[in-house]
Amino acid sequence: MTARVLVVDDIVANLRLLEAKLVNEYYEVAVASSGQEALAMVQRSLPDVVLLDVMMPGMDGYEVCRRLKAQPATAHIPVVMVTALTDQAERVRGLEAGADDFLSKPVDDATLFARLRALLRMKQVLDAWRLRAETARDLGFEPTPGPPDAVAGARALLVLGDSAEAEMLGDMLRLDGIEAGVCSDAAAAWDAMLRKLPDVVLISLSSDGGDALRFASRLRAETLTRDVPVVLVADPSQKGLVLRGFDLGANDHVLRPVDSNELRARVRNQIRRKRYQEKLRAELDRSLEMAVTDPLTGLRNRRYVRRHLDAVLRGTGAAVLLLDVDHFKQVNDAHGHATGDVVLREVAERMRGYLRAADVVARYGGEEFMVVMSGATEEDALLVAERLRSAIASSPIEVEGISLNVTTSVGVAAGEPGAGCDEVVGAADAALYRAKNTGRNRVQVAARGDWPHESCASGAAGARRPRLGI
């Protein structure tokens, strides 16, 4: 797995040693000898990971990490602090500044590359979601607020055979308001996750690590649990198992005897990252929903309904209803566009109440609506069209003390499987034109001569006829 790595250290010998190790494993490497230089290089080139010395003159590694994590453009970049310091408080200080892990000097090669692989996998997932979110923003969709830093209310699942240790770790997490559930084995833990997914899973490594690592691997293999962070709890002697766990998809680890502050800092970081990923996913879902939704009525839009119709016609066939609000221009001219908007929203609402869940209704353009009824016959569609026309005309639409008698004209066409969407829409449009031309407030079914012979490949809606006195 290649990637761009920035190595930051004020000692040239350390820089060259790490650079040589990384280049030998085919990483692209850049180097910086101070905190200020590192910040400038990160802004310019956005590396995939930063290996950051702690003790540097001027600006130390903690401050560099804090600044990187405070900027939206760089907060997602993993930071690994490389230090000769062995004090537990210094490790916690770095984790609280946003560091993803610590490596002790002299750096162990196996640990270095295992951590890089794990962090780069995580970053690849986040980058994919970030790119989708940025595309949505470029299209004009506003981003949602970021997730809170506080983790109170989050849920942890402890998969630990030692009940005393489970109780101790649970008490530590509860200091941050994290709910901690405990399972003694992998089977019980899987059942618990199926009932409700936790925000983080802590797995205790047994002496041979077999069951624990198999469970960690299963969490990564299953779609349901793929994004749940996994933190391993291990003895110092289990270094090899921890590294194997990273290769199987574990996100982080903590060594016994477990320091409360370190555990809490690591778990907080994992929960925050998961919430950030969930925020990006929700942002994408929201932008996709908005891209196919008419903002005025809340119905599907023209783009969506045409693609849906095209797909349905390739399978079961479909009936198409085109509805047009009669004399809508007069409503706008006499009462203003705000009143016209209220009328369109009310028409949409009345239509919703008379359609099947499988039917798709969309605002097709202006005052025109389309209904696609999958698998419906012409007779079925005619009954629904008449029901819709009657529901809209049955009672006036009230707008700020004004009663408006609104009616619609409807054209109906039923397409057999394999029919082109332009053909079916064109036939429904011709029937709608005839309904308008013969008095409005009525339903017309497409006649034989209404069917054009056009391909759907153009993406057009068929030959549109001019409306008469709309």
Buried (B, 14 or more C-beta within 10 A) or exposed (E): EEBEBBBBBBEEEBBEBBBEBBEEBEBBBBBBBBBEBBBEBBEEEBBBBBBBBBBBEEBBBBBBBBBBBEEEEBBBBBBBBBBEBEEEEBBBBBBBBBBBBBBBBEBBEEBBBBBBBBBBBBBEBBBEBBEBBEEBEEEEBEBEEEBEEEBEEBBBBBBBEEEEBBBBBBEBBBEBEBBBBBBBEBEEBBEBBEEEBBBBBBBBBBEEBEBBBEBBBBBBEEEEBEBBBBBBBBBEEBBEBBBBBBBBBBBBBBBBEBBBBBBBBBBBBBBBBBBBBBBBBBBBEBBEEBBBBBEBBEBBBBEBBBBBBBEBBEEEBBBBBBBBBBBBBEBBEEBEEEBBBBBBBBBBEBBEEBBEEEBBBBBBBBBBBBBBBBBBEBEBBBBBBBBBBBBBBEEEBEBEEEEBEBBBBBBBBBBEEEBBBBBBBBBBBBBBBBBBBEEBBBBBBBEEEBBBEBEBEEEBBBEEBEBEEB
